[in-house]
Amino acid sequence: MSDDSLVEVRGLTKHFSQNDGLVDRLLGERKSVKAVQGVSFDIERGETLGLVGESGSGKSTAARAILRLDEPTAGTVRYDGEDMTDFSKSEMKAMRRRAQMVFQDPASSLNRRKTVGQIIKQPMEIHGLYEGERDERVNELMDTVGLPPQYSNRYPHEFSGGQRQRVGIARALAVNPDFIVADEPVSALDVSIQAQILNLLDDLQDEFDLTLLFIAHDLSVIRHICDRVAVMYLGEIVEISDADQLFANPQHPYTKSLLRAIPEPVPELARQRTVLEGEVPSPIDPPSGCSFHPRCPAATEECERIDPDLESVEGATAGHRASCIHVEEFVAGEGIQADLDPADERFSVEGFDAARTTGAATDGGKSDGPGDDERR
């Protein structure tokens, strides 16, 4: 673990046991859903690491296991040098003051029986913070996330989807955390609001010196806010790199496919798409060898037998790693690379405009405005 790393994840694994019925239990046949398989990465202080992949790839399960909302089956998570997987309940309670989560669905993650003021105040009460100053702190947080403080006596159902997500962000900030896991915080919102929430998170990271793990399935969102990106498929990380390097020079065929799926709003710049065939295999019975080989356009017989490690990409920037036995051929431009499109320079992070990608105009992240997904 480097001196600059706040979070170090090593070999994180999460399996869920599953018995289909009475016969399975009587025969003693135990099945497990291999949701996360040996995931390892570091998150540096002050950076945003993006975790991206299709639905069912294990992103959210990995995030919940990191915070021990779901207990890991194996592996370690070190936070600021301390192994969280060995913490007692009381130690984890103290730990949660430093690490918070913004959930995907702003409607179901807020208690509908409490006002938003009570919701934001609750973490302070649990951790004994801001005694005698909690109402002032609630008003301050609501103003910080772009909500009028006088709305603190309203209930979640009286807010739009974008506003409810702002309440969730304010709740996460209430205890002054160092680290926030944002689990697809914009996927449940109307596209006209996504850019505002992304810009808000970006501003809050600078203001509060936050470290973020940002989870999404949309790479156009990831490239706007993240410093580095880890790509997950079927519970494993298949590629990890700096954001600009990943978009300019993707190495794993799965990453290339995700990049080609990004919609291009300018028809003249439309690029050829490669549609992946088939569905993500079942995590109960994952394929042998490389987990992506049943859907990979570049798969060979070797891919069915060899389970590749996440290794450094030759000739790429430091920290760019991919789990594909053909990576060297891709870099050298031999064989398989000819069947795949070259890297597209339009994937460069430089000058990226969130409004152009989401189709929304931004206003500094302060107002949901017309076009939000739901009205009070």
Protein Blocks (a to p, Z undefined) as FASTA:
>chain_A
ZZklmbdcehiacdddddfblmlmmnopacdddfbghiacdddehiacdddddehilmmm
mmmmmnomaccfbdcddeehiafklpcfklmmmmmmmpccddfblmlmpcfkbcfklmmm
mmmmmnopaehilmmmmmmmmmmnopafklmmpcfklpcfklmmmmmmmmmmmnopabdc
dehkllmpcfklmmmmmmmmmmmmmmnopacddddfbfklmmmmpmbdcddeehiafbdc
dfklmmmmcfbfklmmmmmmpccfblklpccddddehjdddfklccehjfklmmmckbcf
klmmmccdddddehiaehiacddfklmmmmnopajlmmpccddfklpfghpafklmnopa
cehhpagbghiabdZZ
